[in-house]
């Protein structure tokens, strides 16, 4: 089994009001990673905190770059960390 890592991802663009959080939740569950997704107050960004095997997190990030239909992803910022969060599932935060 690969080592677990954490990643913080900020997705910029037309990513609120287009089901981006639901899209992220579905992919995270399919890949078996844990953490959360939430809209940020500026109305143009979404934050994802996730933990899992690096390969699975990289697949999640690939999907975040695409986004759901209707989204227009302009930029994705990625910050990798050693595993230190204790999430038990993936959730949407409000």
VENQUIJO-V999663 format. One record per pair of residues at least 24 apart in sequence whose ideal C-beta (glycine too) atoms are under 7 Angstrom apart, sorted by the first residue. I is the first residue (numbers start at 1). J is the second residue. If there is no record, write none. Layout:
i=I j=J
i=I j=J
This chain:
i=2 j=53
i=2 j=54
i=2 j=55
i=4 j=51
i=4 j=52
i=4 j=53
i=4 j=83
i=5 j=54
i=5 j=57
i=5 j=80
i=5 j=81
i=5 j=82
i=5 j=83
i=6 j=51
i=6 j=81
i=6 j=83
i=6 j=84
i=6 j=85
i=7 j=50
i=7 j=57
i=7 j=78
i=7 j=79
i=7 j=80
i=7 j=81
i=8 j=49
i=8 j=79
i=9 j=48
i=9 j=61
i=9 j=64
i=9 j=76
i=9 j=77
i=9 j=78
i=10 j=45
i=10 j=47
i=10 j=77
i=11 j=45
i=11 j=46
i=11 j=64
i=11 j=73
i=11 j=76
i=12 j=44
i=12 j=45
i=12 j=74
i=12 j=75
i=13 j=44
i=13 j=71
i=13 j=72
i=13 j=73
i=13 j=74
i=13 j=75
i=14 j=71
i=14 j=72
i=15 j=45
i=15 j=46
i=15 j=67
i=15 j=71
i=15 j=73
i=16 j=43
i=16 j=46
i=18 j=68
i=18 j=70
i=18 j=71
i=19 j=68
i=20 j=46
i=20 j=67
i=20 j=68
i=20 j=71
i=21 j=46
i=21 j=92
i=23 j=67
i=23 j=68
i=24 j=48
i=24 j=64
i=25 j=90
i=25 j=92
i=27 j=60
i=27 j=63
i=28 j=60
i=28 j=90
i=29 j=90
i=31 j=56
i=31 j=59
i=31 j=60
i=32 j=56
i=33 j=57
i=33 j=60
i=33 j=90
i=34 j=87
i=34 j=88
i=34 j=89
i=34 j=90
i=35 j=87
i=35 j=90
i=36 j=90
i=36 j=91
i=36 j=92
i=36 j=93
i=37 j=92
i=38 j=92
i=38 j=93
i=49 j=85
i=51 j=83
i=51 j=85
i=51 j=87
